[in-house]
Amino acid sequence: MDRTQKIIAGDLRAVARIIRDIDDGLPEAREILKELYPQTGRAYIVGITGSPGVGKSTLVDRMIQYLRTQGKTVGVLAVDPTSPFSGGAILGDRIRMQRHSTDEGVFIRSLATRGHFGGLTPSTRGAIAVLDAMGKDYILVETVGVGQDEIEIVRAAHTTLIVLIPGMGDDIQAIKAGILEAGDVFVINKCEREGTQKTRQELQMMIEMDKDRKFKGGWKPTIFATEAVKNEGIDELMTGIEEHRTFLLQKDTACFDRFQQDRARMELFDLVKQDVVQSVMEHLTRTGQWDEFIRELVQKKTDPYTQSERILAHYLRTGDAL
């Protein structure tokens, strides 16, 4: 079998190799993604995000355990900070998931941010497509946990979990603009800590105040309390995720259609942006014009705004940078 057929058949080595190639930006990986695209769209994608230290990895570990008891296959993409020395992913507490590494129904892969902001990596969407094409029932995407501005996961996941813990300022973080729009399900982890009820009340109040909910098509976010280390509250949480899935697929098909369109729109936008920037920069660097433009800026012969406009206008007209 060729590589594409092996991936669709669930060959773990082929899947690991193509995700590595996607992460490295190899041209042949793009060709395989083209062949895999018709095989995607069957997996249910759950995004897990939240500030560092809220227990996302432990929660994901318990979610894997639950889904496997239900007979579901699971793919996990864990986005980690980039090492300043090797450029690879700093695995951190990813060891908590490794007890599933010998389970053939689970595939776990860490991806390095490589300086990308937004909670995901440029290669995350490609990796999701690979796990989808290989036949995983659920794909869990854990973001890097850089704060409350990482909203890219909303466009990639069907259900987005916002994980908080009481007593660390998350009650204040929860009222920041955008967090309600980002979350379908809120999880108060480490719920044995003092302040759990206060955090729940404040979240509930914010949800009740948000009467519009246009972005999520009318879905009212739900709140669950968990103690992931002790495997408490996981069954209820997974039931809540399934309720949101039912809402999207059965009760509000228009909302699901909008999600599919938004996801396709953002995926295409990101690829076009990436290709244009790469094409322009490769040409400017190869011809030596980039260094010349930098010198002109330093000498104040021009400004970056005018220079950018010139480069873009020339590129759109001829297909090549100046």
Secondary structure, 3 states (H helix, E strand, C coil): CCHHHHHHCCCHHHHHHHHHHHHHCCHHHHHHHHHHHHHCCCCEEEEEEECCCCCHHHHHHHHHHHHHHCCCCEEEEEEECECCCCCCECCCCHHHHHHHCCCCCEEEEEEECCCCCCCCCCCHHHHHHHHHHCCCCEEEEECCCCCCCCCHHHHHCCEEEEEECCCCCHHHHCCCCCHHHHCCEEEECCCCCCCHHHHHHHHHHHHHHCCCCCCCCCCCCEEEECEHHHCECHHHHHHHHHHHHHHHHHHCHHHHHHHHHHHHHHHHHHHHHHHHHHHHHHHHHHHCHHHHHHHHHHCCCCCHHHHHHHHHHHHHHHCCCC
